[in-house]
Structure formats: structure tokens, C-alpha cells
Amino acid sequence: MLAEQPVDVMLLGTDLDVAKEFYADRIGLEILLDTNDFVTFGCGGDSRLVVTKSTSGTSEQQTKASWRVEDIAAEVAHLRTHGVQVAEYDRPGPKTVDGVADVGFALAAWFVDPSGNTIGLLQFKDQGEA
């Protein structure tokens, strides 16, 4: 049954070399498979992030993937020390303070990769939800 199987997140990337630098060097993900058409990165557990070569990238600003983290402030600080720009929002829902927004059930933060994919971080307030 699919409910018992791992799932991979697939993102579009306009330049796989740039994606490798960003996700491997800045974010710290291990490259598991590297081809001319896609790059697969290992994440926690058996999850994977796959960046597939695209001529257009993405035009949607919605969050494409989100990591569940235990300490969002530490993760945001770590990303910033590696040159990742964490998004700041000052509008009705969400509004960030030092890159972190309270979205009710969780604290959240976002960054945008070089191909325009919005990626999130979530720290659930109730650890039973994580």
C-alpha cells in the first residue's frame, strides 16, 4: 500500500549545476544520483529531493516542499550562515519575525531556491503532529 511507502519530492530546476551547488553545498544534502536530466538528494529517513531539468523552471510561488524541523530558529540561522536568503514577509498571514512566522499549528520559515521553488521549514507546536 502506498501509505507505507516513502515518497520523493520532485522540483523543476533550470540549471542542475546551480541546483547541486545550492542543495549540496549550501543546504548540506548528499547527492545520491546525478544525471544530465535530474539530481537526487538524500534527506532525513528515506526521503529524497529530486531536481529535474526544466527549460522554464516554476512560475508558482506556493510552497513546493517543507522540512519538519525541531528547532526552526537554529535551522534559519544555519541556512543564513551558508548564504541562503530566508524570506521575510510583512503582510496579513504570514508575517515573519527574523524569518519565522507563527502559522497557528506551527512555526514556519521559507526560502526560494535558484529555480524559483519556494521551500518551507515547519516546527510543529505539538510534537505529536510532526
C-alpha positions in Angstrom: 0.0 0.0 0.0 1.2 3.5 -0.8 0.6 4.7 2.8 3.5 2.5 3.9 6.0 3.6 1.2 8.4 6.6 1.1 7.7 9.4 -1.3 10.1 11.7 -3.2 9.6 15.4 -3.8 10.2 16.5 -7.4 11.2 20.1 -8.2 11.9 21.7 -11.5 15.4 23.2 -12.0 16.7 25.3 -14.9 20.4 24.6 -14.2 21.3 21.4 -12.5 24.8 22.6 -11.6 23.4 25.5 -9.8 20.9 23.2 -8.1 23.8 20.9 -6.9 25.7 23.9 -5.5 22.6 25.1 -3.7 21.2 21.9 -2.3 24.5 20.1 -1.7 26.9 22.9 -0.7 24.5 25.4 1.0 21.7 23.2 2.3 24.0 20.3 3.0 22.2 17.4 1.2 24.1 14.4 -0.1 23.9 13.8 -3.8 22.7 10.3 -4.3 22.3 10.3 -8.1 23.5 12.8 -10.7 22.5 12.6 -14.4 22.0 15.0 -17.2 18.3 15.0 -16.6 18.0 15.1 -12.8 19.8 15.2 -9.5 18.6 13.2 -6.5 19.5 14.4 -3.0 19.1 12.3 0.2 17.1 13.8 3.1 16.1 12.5 6.5 14.9 8.9 6.8 14.4 7.5 3.3 13.1 10.7 1.8 14.6 12.3 -1.2 14.5 15.6 -3.1 14.8 15.3 -6.9 15.5 18.3 -9.1 14.5 17.6 -12.7 16.0 19.6 -15.6 13.5 22.1 -17.0 13.7 24.9 -19.6 11.2 27.1 -17.8 11.5 26.3 -14.0 8.5 27.2 -12.0 6.2 30.2 -12.1 4.2 29.3 -9.0 5.1 30.9 -5.6 3.4 28.3 -3.5 5.5 26.1 -1.2 6.7 23.0 -3.1 8.2 21.1 -0.2 8.7 21.5 3.5 11.1 20.1 6.0 9.8 19.2 9.5 12.4 20.5 12.0 12.8 20.5 15.8 14.4 24.0 16.1 13.4 26.4 13.4 15.5 29.3 14.7 18.6 27.2 14.6 17.8 25.9 11.1 17.2 29.5 9.9 20.5 30.6 11.4 22.3 27.7 9.8 20.8 28.5 6.4 21.8 32.1 6.6 25.4 31.2 7.6 25.5 29.2 4.3 24.3 32.1 2.2 20.7 31.1 1.9 18.3 34.0 1.9 15.4 33.3 4.2 12.2 35.0 3.2 10.7 37.9 5.2 7.0 38.6 4.9 5.1 41.6 6.3 1.6 41.1 5.2 -1.6 39.6 6.6 -0.7 35.9 7.1 2.1 35.2 7.2 4.2 37.8 9.0 7.7 36.8 9.8 10.0 38.0 12.7 13.6 37.2 12.0 12.5 34.8 9.2 10.0 32.9 11.3 6.2 33.1 11.2 3.6 31.7 13.6 1.1 29.9 11.4 -1.1 28.6 14.3 -0.2 24.9 14.4 3.5 25.5 13.7 6.3 28.0 13.3 7.3 28.3 9.7 10.0 29.8 7.5 10.7 29.8 3.8 13.4 30.2 1.2 13.4 30.2 -2.6 15.9 28.1 -4.5 17.7 29.3 -7.6 15.0 28.0 -9.9 12.2 29.8 -8.0 10.9 26.9 -5.9 9.6 28.0 -2.5 10.8 25.6 0.2 9.4 25.6 3.7 10.5 24.7 7.2 7.9 23.7 9.9 8.4 23.3 13.6 5.1 21.9 14.9 3.9 23.2 18.2 2.5 19.8 19.2 5.3 17.3 18.5 2.7 14.6 18.1 1.8 16.3 14.7 5.4 16.1 13.4 
